[in-house]
C-alpha cells in the first residue's frame, strides 16, 4: 500500500462536522430517491476525445513507474473501470479516468467493482477529466465520489488551462475526506497540489490541447515540488539512449585498440 505523508501536528482545532438534514418538508420525507440522473451506461465510461485518453495514459504510466521505484507491491492502478456502491441501483456508478486501489485484486478483474461485495473496495485515489457539461461535472462528480467512499479525488479540466480560463472554471481541483467524514475541496486552481494518496505532487503542464496532468516528486528540505516522475515510456527511452551511448563508446574503444595494435605491428 502506498505510504501517506504526515506533517507536523496541527495547532488549530475545530469542531467535528457532518451532513445533517433538519426539519425537511413532509413531501421530501415521503419521496423516493430518483437515482436515474446518476445512471452510467456501459458506453459512458469511455474517453470522449483523443487528448482525454492521452492525459489518462500519461498519468497512469507515471503512477506505475512511481510504484516500481518505491517498491509498492500490493496495489493496482487502472483506468476506465466502473465502481458501483448502491446494491439496488447497479447503474449508479462512476468510471474514473485513472484510479489506484490499495490492494492488488486477484485476476480476472471484474467488469465493475461493487463495493457491497467482499474484496470490492473504493479506490484510494481517483482522477476525473472534465470533457463535457463542465458545470454538471463540477457539481456531481464530488457528490458521487463522496458517496462511493473514495478518500481522494482529483478533477482535471484541460480546457481551463489557460492564462485567462473561462469564467467559473479551474484547471485542477482536489477533494479529500476528513477524519470526521466531510468531503472537503482542498484545492481549486492551477496547481500544483499535494496528493497524500500518491505521496507526490499533481502538476499541470502544457496548455491548450497540450495540457496534461503529471506527477512530481517531493522537493528537498522544503518539501516543495521537485522533478517530474517519468512515464514508463520515458524511462525506456532514456535507458535506450544510455545503452546506445554505451555501445557507441565500446565500438569507439574497440576501434582505438585495433588502431594501436596495427601501429604496434607496423
Helices and strands as residue ranges (DSSP letters): H 26-30, G 36-38, G 42-45, H 50-70, E 76-78, E 81-84, E 93-96, E 98-101, E 112-114, E 125-129, H 134-148, E 152-156, G 158-160, E 172-177, E 183-189, E 193-195, E 200-205, G 208-210, E 212-218, E 225-228, H 232-265
